[in-house]
Amino acid sequence: MAEYPVYNRELSWIEFNARVLEEACRKETPLLERLKFLDIVSSNFDEFFMVRVAGLKAASKRGEGTTDPTGMTPRAILDAIAVRVKEIVARQYSCLLGEVLPGLAAAGMEIVPPARWTLSEKRYLENYFAEYVFPLVTPLRVEKDAFPSMGNLRIHCGFELVSEKGEELHAIVQVPQNLGRFIQLPQLDEKGGGGLRYALVEDLISTYALRLFPGHKVRGSIVFKVTRDADSGVDEDRQDDFLTAMEEVLAGRQNSTPVRLFVAGKSKSLVAQLQSGLELGESDIYRVNGPIDLSGLYELLFLEIQGGGKRSPLARLKDSPWAPIRLPGPEGASVWEELEAGDRLVHLPYESFDIIQRFLDEAADDPSVLAIKMTLYRTSGESPIVKALIRAARNRKQVAVVVELKARFDEERNITWAATLEQSGAIVTYGVARLKVHAKAALVIRKAKDGSIRKYLNLSTGNYNEKTAKIYSDLSLFTTNEELCQEASAFFNMLTGYSTIQPLTNLAVAPFDLKKRILSLIYREIQRSSPESPGAITAKLNALSDSEIVGALYKAAKAGVTVRLNVRGVCTILPGIPGLSESIEVRSVVGRYLEHARIFRFGNGGNEEIYLASADWLPRNLERRVELMFPILDERLRRDCGKILECYFQDTAHAYRLLSSGRWEKAEAEPGVKPQGAQEQLYKRVKRLSEAAEAPPEQLIVRKRFKSGR
């Protein structure tokens, strides 16, 4: 057990999803945005059970005792998880069935249950079933000695049957994945009245099940999905055949150990047989009265009316869009000329991903560029970043890419890209044995007109993924600082070669010295703190559970250091405990974007330092991954980071405050004061920067009298 009070990591993560659910329950939020938050909760829990719960179940099966800092055994944690998750799921479905789906139906977008299909809709769906669904489905018997294979997270329909001889039988049907979840129903009248109406493909299969089992009666049916263990790792010793080893892991995931059964419908005998065959306990069964797999309902946000080319009237049911802004640069300037003018900080998704894409595109096509070195953790399916690297390699530039094949749930995509990059002539390495390469870095080496070699470096808190760059809030630094570029070169050599671990002055690299650096910064703050000039630590991150860092922060608080933390998800530290953590404040912001940037600020006796990082303060990031923390050396950009950081602590619209009990409460605005959302304020800030950059000089002088600029 820890020497100081901490909250359990798993239960803290569950409470993050409770905060996401709170956003779904806000009546003032547009309906499709509420549906989006409900979907996120389901998707998060799927991953949670595949990884964290699977690991706890394995530990419990091995008979492990107390291993958690709170003193809880794996079995006790699993029991607590089941109770709390079932509470959240019950509220999630209450919100879905009681508010969101009825609201969408009233607004003209409805998921229609079989009991409400009209006669013409039944005829249409019967034909649809016969033509499109029936040829694809494969009924499977469920018997004790012939239990069928059921893939991970695949939706199935289950049936309780009675044969002509009166035998009670069970069968399942996997719902085809390539048809889409929703079937658009014909308009109720020729003028397009009645709005958008959809049937679920699993309802179609359940309704017309008799066609799948001729000569039998259907006495009951369910819809279900199985969540399986995805925590199994690759054999790290198979470096000579690492791609094949990863492919084996992916194949095995579909039939790995079951950890949860999610079910809707009625058939006690079938559920009992599934529970027995999957070797699951009662606490592992999640029963709901509504559509399962809410993560699949996200498709509704993008559906179009079939025929006529009309788009679904979604605009009024969604947030008004915030288009990413491209800050103006010198007209006609290359990306190299822009970066030579000074360090640049890109704030995604408020600013456009375009500058990052241009960085790689121009590097690929510029004859003066000699080499590109880059890490890739998560990319998109049609990644223009990877295509630029392929083009660069074909243009005979030296391209060295570290592709992390162990990026969980993106392994298959990364395997494909790694093979394509190799075929183009790029040098591809697959990370580091027993460590995930989670650092985000890109280095371009270019020959200048005067013959000198110039280096251009990008370091980021987020992935090189143009799609997630529209929904994840991240910070990306461009610099030509010679010291940072030299250290980045050394970092890449450490990743790809046999270089010994070199001490770096500016960059901190996990698992080698990043944790040590963070602890030294915390203890330096303690040493330089006094009653007259108390120290200050402010951090924004996604998760905090590393016991040494938690302990150091408690010591800092006892020494009078003001500690302010904005933590999106897991947080095991407890603020407000008398005599221990009274000077610790913990907040969390849940908004339209996923908060992903890590920003750390240390008062340093008045000589403030700010760092950005790819790493959270978790044991896995600090001890089992290759991560980077980098300083913001430019004074102007330090001020920018400080303003961004402060914005999160001023949020009174979508922020939550952690109490000493481990419970979270909403951070409300003062009575009579309009709530302010951090993300809205940050978007407005970027808009002001764009307007100021485009304004004529005489207008800019006037504006500066009224606005603080950056």
C-alpha positions in Angstrom: 0.0 0.0 0.0 1.0 3.6 -0.6 2.3 5.7 2.4 -0.3 8.4 1.5 -4.0 8.3 0.4 -4.7 7.6 -3.2 -7.7 6.7 -5.3 -7.8 3.5 -7.2 -6.7 3.9 -10.8 -9.4 1.8 -12.4 -12.2 3.4 -10.5 -10.9 6.8 -11.3 -10.9 6.0 -15.0 -14.6 4.9 -14.6 -15.4 8.3 -13.1 -13.9 10.0 -16.2 -16.6 8.2 -18.2 -19.2 9.3 -15.7 -18.1 12.9 -16.5 -18.4 12.2 -20.2 -21.9 10.9 -19.5 -22.7 14.1 -17.7 -22.1 15.9 -21.0 -24.5 13.6 -22.7 -27.2 14.4 -20.1 -27.0 18.1 -20.6 -30.4 19.1 -22.1 -28.9 22.3 -23.7 -26.5 20.2 -25.8 -27.7 19.4 -29.3 -29.2 16.0 -29.6 -26.6 14.4 -32.0 -23.8 15.7 -29.8 -25.5 14.1 -26.8 -25.6 10.9 -28.8 -21.9 11.3 -29.6 -21.0 11.4 -25.8 -23.2 8.3 -25.2 -21.3 6.6 -27.9 -17.9 7.6 -26.5 -18.9 6.1 -23.1 -19.6 2.7 -24.8 -16.4 2.8 -26.9 -14.3 3.7 -23.8 -15.8 0.8 -21.8 -15.2 -1.6 -24.6 -11.5 -0.8 -24.5 -11.4 -0.7 -20.7 -12.8 -4.2 -20.5 -10.6 -5.5 -23.2 -7.4 -4.2 -21.5 -7.8 -3.2 -17.9 -10.5 -5.6 -16.8 -8.9 -8.5 -18.8 -5.6 -7.8 -16.9 -7.4 -7.8 -13.5 -9.2 -11.0 -14.3 -5.9 -12.7 -15.2 -4.3 -11.5 -12.0 -7.3 -12.7 -10.0 -7.2 -16.1 -11.7 -3.5 -16.4 -10.8 -4.5 -15.8 -7.1 -2.5 -12.5 -6.8 -3.1 -10.7 -3.5 -2.9 -7.0 -2.8 -0.9 -5.3 -5.6 -2.8 -2.0 -5.8 -1.5 1.1 -3.9 -5.0 1.4 -2.3 -4.7 -2.1 -0.8 -7.5 -3.6 -2.9 -7.1 -7.1 -4.4 -7.8 -7.7 -8.1 -11.0 -9.5 -7.1 -12.2 -6.5 -4.9 -11.4 -4.1 -7.8 -13.3 -6.2 -10.3 -16.4 -6.3 -7.9 -16.2 -2.5 -7.5 -15.9 -2.0 -11.3 -19.0 -4.2 -12.0 -21.1 -2.2 -9.5 -20.1 1.2 -10.7 -20.1 0.5 -14.5 -23.6 -1.1 -14.2 -24.8 2.1 -12.5 -23.3 4.2 -15.3 -24.7 2.0 -18.1 -28.2 2.2 -16.5 -28.0 6.0 -16.5 -26.6 5.9 -20.0 -29.6 3.9 -21.4 -32.0 6.0 -19.3 -30.6 9.1 -21.1 -30.7 7.4 -24.5 -34.2 5.9 -24.3 -35.8 8.6 -22.2 -34.4 11.7 -23.8 -32.0 11.4 -26.8 -33.8 8.9 -29.1 -37.3 10.5 -28.5 -35.8 13.9 -29.0 -34.2 12.8 -32.3 -37.5 11.2 -33.4 -39.4 14.5 -32.7 -36.7 16.3 -34.7 -37.1 14.1 -37.7 -34.6 11.3 -37.2 -35.8 8.1 -35.8 -34.6 4.5 -35.1 -37.9 2.6 -35.6 -38.4 -0.6 -33.6 -40.1 -3.6 -35.3 -43.3 -3.0 -33.4 -43.7 0.4 -35.2 -42.8 -0.7 -38.8 -45.7 0.2 -41.1 -47.1 -2.3 -43.5 -45.2 -0.8 -46.5 -42.0 -0.7 -44.4 -42.5 -4.3 -43.6 -42.8 -5.2 -47.2 -39.7 -3.1 -48.0 -37.7 -4.7 -45.2 -38.8 -8.2 -46.1 -37.5 -7.7 -49.6 -34.3 -6.1 -48.2 -33.7 -9.1 -45.9 -34.2 -11.6 -48.8 -31.9 -9.8 -51.2 -29.1 -8.4 -49.0 -29.1 -10.1 -45.6 -30.2 -13.7 -46.0 -27.4 -14.6 -48.4 -24.7 -13.3 -46.0 -25.8 -14.7 -42.6 -24.7 -18.1 -41.3 -26.8 -19.7 -38.5 -24.8 -21.7 -36.0 -25.9 -24.3 -33.4 -25.1 -23.6 -29.8 -24.3 -26.9 -28.0 -22.2 -27.7 -25.0 -19.9 -29.9 -27.0 -19.9 -27.6 -30.1 -19.8 -24.1 -28.8 -19.5 -21.7 -31.8 -16.8 -19.1 -32.2 -17.9 -15.6 -31.5 -15.5 -12.7 -32.5 -14.6 -9.8 -30.3 -17.2 -7.0 -30.2 -19.1 -8.5 -33.0 -22.9 -8.1 -32.8 -24.8 -11.4 -32.8 -28.5 -12.4 -32.7 -29.3 -15.4 -30.5 -32.4 -17.5 -30.8 -34.3 -19.9 -28.5 -35.9 -22.5 -30.9 -38.4 -25.3 -30.6 -38.1 -28.1 -33.2 -41.1 -30.0 -34.7 -40.3 -32.7 -32.2 -40.5 -30.3 -29.3 -36.8 -30.1 -28.7 -35.5 -26.9 -27.1 -32.5 -25.6 -29.2 -30.3 -22.6 -29.3 -28.7 -20.9 -32.3 -26.8 -17.7 -33.1 -26.2 -15.5 -36.1 -23.4 -13.0 -36.5 -24.7 -9.7 -37.9 -22.8 -8.9 -41.2 -20.4 -6.0 -40.7 -20.3 -5.0 -44.4 -24.0 -3.9 -44.7 -23.9 -1.0 -42.3 -25.9 -0.9 -39.1 -28.8 1.2 -40.4 -31.3 0.6 -43.1 -33.1 3.7 -44.3 -36.8 3.2 -44.6 -38.8 4.7 -47.5 -40.4 8.1 -47.0 -43.9 8.0 -45.5 -45.2 10.2 -48.3 -44.2 11.2 -51.8 -43.3 14.7 -50.6 -40.6 13.3 -48.2 -42.6 13.8 -45.1 -42.1 11.8 -42.0 -38.4 12.6 -41.6 -35.5 10.1 -41.6 -36.5 6.7 -40.4 -34.0 3.8 -39.9 -34.3 0.1 -39.0 -31.4 -1.7 -37.3 -30.0 -4.6 -39.2 -30.1 -6.8 -36.1 -33.8 -6.1 -35.7 -34.3 -7.2 -39.2 -32.5 -10.5 -38.6 -34.5 -11.1 -35.3 -37.8 -10.3 -37.0 -37.3 -12.7 -40.0 -35.5 -15.4 -38.1 -38.0 -18.1 -39.1 -36.6 -17.9 -42.6 -33.2 -19.0 -41.2 -34.7 -21.9 -39.2 -37.4 -23.6 -41.3 -39.3 -26.2 -39.4 -38.7 -24.5 -36.1 -40.5 -22.0 -33.9 -38.7 -19.0 -32.4 -39.6 -18.8 -28.7 -37.2 -16.0 -27.7 -34.4 -13.9 -29.1 -31.6 -11.7 -27.9 -29.0 -9.4 -29.4 -25.5 -9.6 -27.8 -21.8 -9.0 -28.1 -18.8 -10.5 -26.4 -15.9 -8.5 -25.2 -12.6 -10.4 -25.2 -9.1 -10.0 -23.8 -7.0 -7.7 -25.9 -4.2 -7.4 -23.4 -2.0 -10.2 -24.8 1.4 -8.9 -26.0 3.6 -9.9 -28.9 6.6 -12.2 -28.5 9.3 -9.5 -28.3 12.1 -12.0 -29.0 10.8 -12.6 -32.5 12.6 -9.5 -33.9 13.4 -11.4 -37.1 9.7 -12.0 -37.8 8.1 -9.2 -35.9 5.4 -8.5 -38.5 4.2 -12.1 -38.5 4.2 -12.1 -34.7 2.0 -9.0 -34.5 -0.4 -10.5 -37.1 -0.7 -13.6 -34.9 -1.7 -11.4 -31.9 -4.4 -9.7 -34.0 -5.8 -13.0 -35.2 -5.8 -14.4 -31.6 -7.7 -11.4 -30.3 -10.9 -12.5 -32.0 -11.1 -15.7 -30.0 -9.2 -14.7 -26.8 -10.6 -15.1 -23.3 -14.1 -13.5 -22.8 -14.4 -10.8 -20.2 -18.0 -9.4 -20.7 -21.3 -10.3 -22.2 -23.5 -7.4 -23.2 -27.1 -8.5 -24.0 -30.5 -7.1 -24.9 -33.7 -9.2 -25.2 -35.3 -12.1 -23.4 -34.2 -15.7 -23.3 -33.0 -16.8 -19.9 -32.0 -20.3 -21.2 -29.9 -18.9 -24.0 -28.2 -16.3 -21.8 -27.4 -19.0 -19.3 -25.9 -21.2 -22.0 -23.8 -18.4 -23.3 -22.7 -17.5 -19.8 -21.7 -21.1 -19.1 -20.0 -21.6 -22.5 -18.0 -18.3 -22.1 -17.2 -19.1 -18.5 -18.5 -15.7 -17.2 -19.9 -14.9 -13.8 -23.1 -13.0 -13.2 -21.2 -9.8 -12.6 -19.9 -10.1 -16.1 -23.3 -10.0 -17.7 -24.6 -6.5 -18.7 -28.3 -6.5 -19.6 -29.9 -3.5 -21.3 -33.3 -2.7 -22.7 -32.3 -1.0 -25.9 -29.8 -1.1 -28.8 -26.5 -2.6 -27.9 -23.1 -1.4 -29.1 -23.9 2.3 -28.8 -20.5 3.1 -30.3 -22.0 2.0 -33.6 -24.8 4.6 -33.4 -22.2 7.3 -34.1 -22.8 6.5 -37.7 -26.1 8.5 -37.5 -24.0 11.7 -37.5 -22.9 11.0 -41.0 -25.8 9.2 -42.7 -27.3 10.6 -45.9 -30.7 10.2 -47.4 -30.6 7.5 -50.0 -31.5 8.8 -53.5 -31.9 12.4 -54.7 -28.5 13.5 -53.3 -30.1 15.3 -50.4 -28.2 15.4 -47.1 -29.8 14.6 -43.8 -30.9 17.7 -41.9 -28.2 17.3 -39.2 -27.0 20.8 -38.8 -29.6 21.9 -36.3 -29.0 18.7 -34.2 -25.2 19.3 -34.0 -22.9 21.9 -32.5 -22.2 24.8 -34.8 -18.8 23.9 -36.5 -15.6 25.5 -35.6 -13.6 25.4 -38.8 -9.8 25.0 -38.1 -8.0 28.3 -38.8 -4.9 28.7 -40.8 -2.9 31.6 -39.4 -1.6 33.7 -42.3 2.1 33.6 -43.1 4.3 35.5 -45.6 2.7 35.4 -49.0 4.4 32.9 -51.3 6.9 31.8 -48.6 8.0 28.2 -48.3 7.5 26.3 -45.1 11.3 26.6 -44.6 11.2 30.4 -44.8 8.3 30.5 -42.4 10.1 28.4 -39.8 13.4 30.4 -40.2 11.5 33.4 -39.0 11.1 31.9 -35.6 9.7 29.1 -33.5 6.0 28.3 -34.1 3.4 26.7 -31.9 0.4 25.1 -33.6 -2.7 24.6 -31.4 -4.9 21.8 -32.8 -7.7 21.5 -33.7 -8.3 25.3 -33.4 -5.5 25.8 -35.9 -5.3 23.9 -39.1 -3.3 20.7 -39.5 -2.2 22.2 -42.8 1.2 23.5 -41.7 2.2 20.0 -40.4 1.1 18.4 -43.7 2.9 21.1 -45.7 6.0 20.4 -43.6 6.1 16.8 -44.9 4.8 17.5 -48.4 7.4 20.2 -49.1 10.1 18.0 -47.6 9.1 15.2 -49.9 9.2 17.4 -53.1 12.1 19.9 -52.3 15.3 18.8 -54.1 17.3 20.5 -51.3 15.9 18.2 -48.6 18.3 15.3 -47.9 16.6 13.3 -45.2 13.5 12.9 -43.1 13.3 11.1 -39.8 10.0 10.5 -38.1 8.1 8.5 -35.5 4.6 7.2 -36.3 2.3 5.9 -33.6 -1.3 6.3 -34.9 -2.1 7.3 -38.5 -5.3 7.5 -40.6 -6.3 4.9 -43.1 -5.5 7.1 -46.1 -2.7 9.0 -44.3 -1.4 11.9 -46.5 1.5 12.1 -44.0 2.6 8.5 -44.9 2.0 9.2 -48.6 4.4 12.1 -48.3 7.0 9.9 -46.7 6.6 7.3 -49.5 6.9 10.1 -52.1 10.1 11.3 -50.4 11.6 7.9 -50.4 10.8 7.4 -54.1 12.4 10.8 -54.7 15.7 9.3 -53.4 15.7 11.1 -50.1 16.8 9.2 -47.0 13.6 8.4 -45.1 13.9 6.7 -41.7 10.6 5.9 -40.0 10.0 4.3 -36.6 6.6 2.7 -36.9 5.1 1.4 -33.7 3.3 -1.8 -34.5 2.2 -2.3 -30.9 -0.1 0.8 -31.0 -3.1 -0.9 -29.5 -6.1 -1.3 -31.9 -4.1 0.4 -34.7 -1.7 -2.5 -35.2 -3.3 -3.7 -38.5 -3.1 -0.3 -40.1 0.5 0.3 -39.0 1.5 -3.1 -40.3 0.2 -2.2 -43.7 1.9 1.2 -43.8 5.2 -0.2 -42.6 5.2 -2.7 -45.5 4.3 0.0 -48.0 7.0 2.3 -46.7 9.6 -0.4 -47.0 8.6 -1.2 -50.5 9.1 2.5 -51.4 12.7 2.4 -50.2 12.3 3.9 -46.7 14.2 2.6 -43.8 11.6 1.2 -41.4 12.1 0.1 -37.8 9.4 -1.4 -35.6 10.0 0.5 -32.4 12.1 -0.8 -29.5 12.0 -4.2 -28.0 9.6 -4.3 -25.0 8.8 -0.6 -25.3 6.2 1.3 -27.2 7.5 4.3 -29.1 4.9 6.9 -28.2 7.1 10.0 -28.8 6.0 12.3 -31.6 8.9 13.8 -33.6 9.8 14.7 -37.1 13.2 16.0 -38.2 14.0 17.3 -41.7 17.6 17.8 -42.9 18.0 20.3 -45.8 20.9 21.8 -47.7 20.6 25.6 -47.8 21.6 27.8 -50.8 24.9 28.7 -49.2 25.7 25.0 -48.9 25.2 24.8 -45.1 23.0 22.0 -43.6 19.8 23.2 -41.9 17.6 21.2 -39.6 13.9 21.7 -39.0 12.2 19.9 -36.1 8.6 19.2 -35.1 7.8 17.9 -31.7 4.2 17.3 -30.7 1.9 16.1 -27.9 -0.3 14.3 -30.4 -0.2 11.9 -33.4 0.5 12.7 -37.0 -3.1 12.0 -38.0 -5.0 14.6 -40.0 -8.4 13.1 -38.8 -7.8 13.0 -35.1 -6.2 16.5 -35.5 -9.8 17.8 -36.0 -11.1 16.4 -32.7 -8.1 16.1 -30.4 -6.7 19.2 -28.6 -2.9 19.1 -29.0 0.1 21.4 -29.2 2.8 21.0 -31.9 6.1 22.9 -31.8 8.2 23.8 -34.9 11.7 24.9 -34.3 15.1 25.4 -35.9 16.8 25.7 -32.5 20.2 24.0 -33.1 20.4 22.4 -29.6 17.0 20.9 -29.9 17.7 19.7 -33.4 21.0 18.1 -32.4 19.4 16.3 -29.5 16.5 15.1 -31.7 19.2 13.6 -34.0 20.7 11.8 -31.1 17.2 10.6 -30.0 16.6 9.1 -33.5 20.0 7.4 -33.4 19.1 5.9 -30.0 15.8 4.5 -31.5 17.3 3.0 -34.7 20.9 2.0 -33.9 23.1 0.8 -31.1 23.9 4.3 -29.7 24.3 4.3 -25.9 21.8 6.3 -24.0 23.1 9.9 -24.0 22.3 12.5 -21.4 20.4 15.3 -23.1 20.2 18.8 -21.8 16.8 19.9 -23.2 14.9 16.8 -24.2 13.9 14.2 -21.6 13.4 10.7 -22.9 11.3 7.9 -21.2 12.0 5.4 -19.9 15.6 6.7 -19.4 15.4 10.0 -17.6 12.0 11.6 -18.1 10.6 10.5 -14.8 13.8 11.5 -13.0 13.6 15.0 -14.7 9.9 15.5 -13.6 10.7 14.5 -10.0 13.8 16.8 -10.0 11.6 19.7 -11.2 9.1 19.1 -8.4 11.8 18.9 -5.8 13.4 22.0 -7.1 10.1 23.8 -6.7 10.0 22.6 -3.0 13.5 23.9 -2.4 12.9 27.3 -3.9 9.5 27.8 -2.2 9.2 30.1 0.8 6.3 31.6 2.7 7.1 35.0 1.0 7.4 33.4 -2.4 5.6 30.1 -2.6 6.4 27.7 -5.4 3.9 26.9 -8.1 3.4 23.8 -10.2 0.6 23.8 -12.9 0.1 20.8 -15.1 -2.4 19.8 -17.8 -2.3 16.1 -18.7 -4.5 13.1 -19.5 -3.8 10.9 -16.6 -1.9 10.8 -13.2 -1.2 7.7 -11.3 2.5 7.2 -10.9 3.1 6.7 -7.2 6.4 8.5 -7.0 5.1 11.6 -8.7 1.9 11.5 -6.6 4.1 11.3 -3.5 6.3 14.2 -4.7 3.3 16.4 -5.3 2.0 15.6 -1.8 5.4 16.7 -0.4 5.3 19.8 -2.5 1.9 20.7 -1.2 3.0 20.1 2.4 5.9 22.5 1.7 3.6 25.2 0.7 3.8 24.8 -3.1 0.6 25.6 -5.0 -0.2 22.6 -7.1 -2.9 23.0 -9.8 -3.7 20.0 -12.0 -6.1 19.7 -14.9 -6.4 16.0 -15.6 -8.7 14.7 -18.3 -9.0 11.1 -17.1 -7.4 8.9 -14.4 -6.3 10.8 -11.3 -5.2 9.0 -8.1 -4.1 12.0 -6.1 -6.7 13.4 -3.6 -6.8 17.2 -3.1 -8.0 19.1 -0.1 -6.9 16.7 2.7 -6.1 18.7 5.8 -2.4 18.8 6.6 -1.5 17.0 3.4 -3.0 18.4 0.1 -4.8 21.6 1.0 -2.8 23.5 -1.6 -3.6 21.0 -4.4 -6.5 21.7 -6.8 -7.6 19.2 -9.4 -9.9 20.0 -12.3 -11.0 18.2 -15.5 -12.5 19.6 -18.7 -14.8 17.5 -20.9 -15.8 19.4 -24.1 -16.5 18.9 -27.8 -12.8 18.1 -28.3 -10.8 15.4 -26.6 -8.2 17.1 -24.4 -4.9 15.5 -25.3 -2.1 18.1 -24.8 0.4 17.7 -21.9 1.6 21.1 -20.5 3.8 21.4 -17.4 4.7 24.7 -15.8 7.1 25.2 -12.9 7.5 28.6 -11.2 11.3 28.1 -10.6 11.7 31.0 -8.2 10.3 33.5 -10.8 12.3 32.1 -13.8 9.3 30.2 -15.1 9.8 27.0 -17.2 7.2 25.3 -19.5 7.4 21.9 -21.0 5.3 20.0 -23.4 5.2 16.2 -23.6 3.9 13.1 -25.3 3.7 11.4 -21.9 1.2 11.3 -19.1 2.3 10.8 -15.5 1.5 7.1 -15.6 3.9 4.2 -14.9 3.4 2.8 -18.4 4.4 6.2 -20.0 7.3 6.8 -17.8 8.7 3.3 -17.5 7.5 1.2 -20.4 7.3 3.6 -23.4 9.6 5.8 -25.3 8.3 9.3 -24.7 9.6 12.8 -25.1 9.3 15.9 -22.9 10.6 19.1 -24.5 11.0 22.7 -23.2 9.4 25.8 -24.8 12.5 28.0 -25.1 11.0 30.9 -27.0 9.8 33.5 -24.5 6.8 34.5 -26.7 5.6 30.9 -27.0 6.1 30.4 -23.2 3.6 33.2 -22.7 1.2 31.6 -25.2 1.4 28.3 -23.4 0.8 30.0 -20.1 -2.3 31.7 -21.4 -3.6 28.4 -22.8 -2.9 26.6 -19.5 -4.7 29.2 -17.5 -7.8 29.0 -19.7 -8.5 25.5 -18.5 -8.6 26.6 -14.9 -11.2 29.3 -15.7 -13.7 27.0 -17.3 -17.1 27.1 -15.7 -19.2 25.5 -18.5 -17.6 22.0 -19.0 -15.2 21.7 -16.0 -15.4 19.4 -13.0 -13.6 19.7 -9.6 -12.2 16.7 -7.7 -13.0 16.5 -4.0 -11.0 14.8 -1.3 -13.4 11.9 -1.3 -12.5 11.0 -4.9 -15.9 12.3 -6.1 -16.2 14.9 -8.8 -18.5 17.9 -8.9 -19.3 20.5 -11.6 -17.2 23.7 -11.4 -20.0 26.2 -11.6 -19.9 29.9 -12.5 -20.7 32.5 -9.8 -24.4 33.4 -9.6 -25.3 35.8 -12.3 -22.1 35.2 -14.3 -22.3 33.6 -17.7 -20.5 30.2 -17.8 -17.3 30.2 -19.9 -16.0 27.2 -21.7 -12.2 26.8 -22.1 -12.4 25.3 -25.6 -14.7 28.1 -26.9 -12.4 30.7 -25.4 -9.3 29.0 -27.0 -11.0 29.0 -30.4 -11.9 32.7 -30.1 -8.3 33.4 -29.2 -7.0 31.7 -32.4 -9.6 33.7 -34.4 -8.3 36.9 -32.9 -4.8 36.0 -33.8 -5.9 35.3 -37.4 -7.7 38.6 -37.6 -4.8 40.5 -36.1 -2.4 38.9 -38.6 -4.6 39.9 -41.5 -5.4 43.4 -40.3 -3.7 46.5 -41.9 -1.0 48.1 -39.6 -3.1 51.1 -38.7 -6.0 48.8 -37.6 -3.7 46.6 -35.6 -2.4 49.6 -33.6 -6.0 50.5 -32.6 -6.8 46.9 -31.7 -3.8 46.6 -29.4 -5.3 49.2 -27.1 -8.3 47.0 -26.4 -6.9 43.4 -26.7 -3.9 41.7 -25.2 -2.9 40.0 -28.5 -1.4 36.6 -28.0 
